[in-house]
């Protein structure tokens, strides 16, 4: 069980760590909000998304790559538009934004834009291959939270 947790953690983290748009999303959020509420929102989004990935299992990995790329690109551009559409008229400090707003914005940015990415497909494949979906889910969520912490703090 522990080996499966670490195998999932390593596979998802390795798949996600290089060049994913979460780094950019988190970077933008970190310039506007405090880190802790961002991490709370991201962790909840990762939990929900990896639950879907584990539940769906092989179905995600069988989607046509062109469809996955089109949906991911469209959702990324939509989130980018929403984040950047409001011009900043004055310098705002991170403390001016409430923690709940920061958590909700980070949840929405991650939950609605990170579908069908390599981490979810990796988690879905692991869930389809091994009969312990809770362990796979825990490993995948842990890997995503680790990545989120790295992105928000670096």
C-alpha positions as CSV (number, residue, x, y, z in Angstrom):
1,X,0.0,0.0,0.0
2,X,2.8,2.4,0.9
3,X,4.7,1.4,-2.2
4,X,1.6,2.3,-4.3
5,X,1.2,5.6,-2.6
6,X,4.9,6.6,-3.3
7,X,4.7,5.2,-6.9
8,X,1.6,7.3,-7.6
9,X,3.1,10.3,-5.8
10,X,6.3,10.0,-7.8
11,X,4.6,9.4,-11.2
12,X,2.2,12.3,-10.8
13,X,4.8,14.7,-9.5
14,X,7.3,13.8,-12.2
15,X,4.6,14.1,-14.9
16,X,3.4,17.5,-13.6
17,X,6.6,19.2,-12.5
18,X,7.9,20.2,-16.0
19,X,6.2,23.0,-17.8
20,X,2.6,22.9,-16.7
21,X,0.4,26.0,-16.7
22,X,-0.2,25.6,-13.0
23,X,3.1,27.4,-12.5
24,X,1.8,30.4,-14.3
25,X,-1.6,30.4,-12.7
26,X,-0.1,30.1,-9.3
27,X,2.4,32.9,-10.1
28,X,-0.4,35.3,-11.0
29,X,-2.4,34.3,-7.9
30,X,0.6,34.8,-5.7
31,X,1.1,38.4,-6.9
32,X,-2.5,39.2,-5.8
33,X,-3.2,37.1,-2.8
34,X,-1.5,35.6,0.3
35,X,0.0,32.2,-0.1
36,X,-2.0,30.2,2.5
37,X,-5.5,30.9,1.1
38,X,-4.1,30.1,-2.4
39,X,-2.9,26.8,-1.1
40,X,-6.2,26.0,0.6
41,X,-8.1,26.7,-2.6
42,X,-5.6,24.7,-4.7
43,X,-5.7,21.7,-2.3
44,X,-9.5,21.5,-2.4
45,X,-9.4,21.8,-6.2
46,X,-6.8,19.1,-6.5
47,X,-8.8,16.8,-4.2
48,X,-11.9,17.1,-6.3
49,X,-10.1,16.8,-9.6
50,X,-8.1,13.8,-8.6
51,X,-11.3,12.2,-7.3
52,X,-12.8,12.5,-10.7
53,X,-9.6,11.2,-12.3
54,X,-9.6,8.1,-10.1
55,X,-13.3,7.6,-10.5
56,X,-13.2,7.9,-14.3
57,X,-9.9,5.8,-14.5
58,X,-9.2,4.6,-18.0
59,X,-11.9,6.8,-19.6
60,X,-9.8,9.9,-19.5
61,X,-6.7,8.2,-20.9
62,X,-8.8,7.0,-23.9
63,X,-10.0,10.5,-25.0
64,X,-8.5,11.6,-28.3
65,X,-5.4,13.7,-27.6
66,X,-6.6,16.5,-30.0
67,X,-9.9,16.8,-27.9
68,X,-7.9,17.0,-24.6
69,X,-5.6,19.6,-26.1
70,X,-8.5,21.7,-27.4
71,X,-10.4,21.6,-24.1
72,X,-7.3,22.4,-22.1
73,X,-6.3,25.2,-24.4
74,X,-9.7,26.8,-24.4
75,X,-10.1,26.6,-20.6
76,X,-6.6,28.0,-20.1
77,X,-7.3,30.9,-22.4
78,X,-10.6,31.5,-20.6
79,X,-9.0,31.6,-17.2
80,X,-6.2,33.9,-18.5
81,X,-8.9,36.3,-19.8
82,X,-10.8,36.3,-16.5
83,X,-7.6,36.9,-14.5
84,X,-6.2,39.6,-16.7
85,X,-9.4,41.4,-17.9
86,X,-9.7,43.6,-14.8
87,X,-7.1,46.4,-15.1
88,X,-5.4,47.3,-11.9
89,X,-5.9,51.0,-11.3
90,X,-3.8,51.2,-8.2
91,X,-1.2,49.2,-6.4
92,X,-3.0,46.7,-4.2
93,X,-1.4,44.9,-1.3
94,X,-2.0,41.2,-0.8
95,X,-3.6,41.9,2.6
96,X,-6.5,43.9,1.0
97,X,-8.0,40.6,-0.4
98,X,-9.9,38.4,2.0
99,X,-8.6,34.9,2.6
100,X,-11.9,33.3,1.4
101,X,-11.8,35.3,-1.8
102,X,-8.3,34.2,-2.5
103,X,-9.2,30.5,-1.8
104,X,-12.2,30.7,-4.0
105,X,-10.3,32.4,-6.9
106,X,-7.5,29.8,-6.7
107,X,-10.0,26.9,-6.5
108,X,-11.8,28.2,-9.6
109,X,-8.6,28.9,-11.5
110,X,-7.3,25.4,-10.9
111,X,-10.6,23.5,-10.9
112,X,-11.8,24.9,-14.2
113,X,-8.5,25.0,-16.1
114,X,-6.6,21.9,-15.3
115,X,-8.7,19.1,-16.8
116,X,-7.3,16.2,-18.7
117,X,-3.7,17.2,-18.0
118,X,-0.9,14.7,-17.7
119,X,-1.2,14.4,-13.9
120,X,-4.9,13.4,-14.1
121,X,-4.2,11.0,-16.9
122,X,-1.4,9.5,-14.8
123,X,-3.6,9.2,-11.8
124,X,-6.4,7.7,-13.9
125,X,-4.0,5.1,-15.3
126,X,-2.7,4.2,-11.9
127,X,-6.3,3.8,-10.6
128,X,-7.2,1.6,-13.6
129,X,-4.1,-0.5,-13.0
130,X,-4.2,-1.0,-9.2
131,X,-7.2,-1.9,-7.1
132,X,-6.6,0.7,-4.3
133,X,-8.3,3.9,-5.5
134,X,-8.0,5.7,-2.2
135,X,-4.3,5.2,-2.0
136,X,-3.9,6.3,-5.6
137,X,-6.0,9.4,-4.8
138,X,-3.9,10.3,-1.8
139,X,-0.7,9.9,-3.7
140,X,-1.9,12.0,-6.6
141,X,-3.3,14.8,-4.4
142,X,-0.1,14.8,-2.3
143,X,1.9,15.2,-5.5
144,X,-0.3,18.1,-6.8
145,X,-0.2,19.9,-3.4
146,X,3.6,19.5,-3.4
147,X,3.8,21.0,-6.8
148,X,1.4,23.8,-5.8
149,X,3.5,24.6,-2.7
150,X,6.6,24.8,-4.9
151,X,4.9,27.0,-7.5
152,X,3.5,29.4,-4.8
153,X,6.7,29.7,-2.9
154,X,9.2,29.9,-5.7
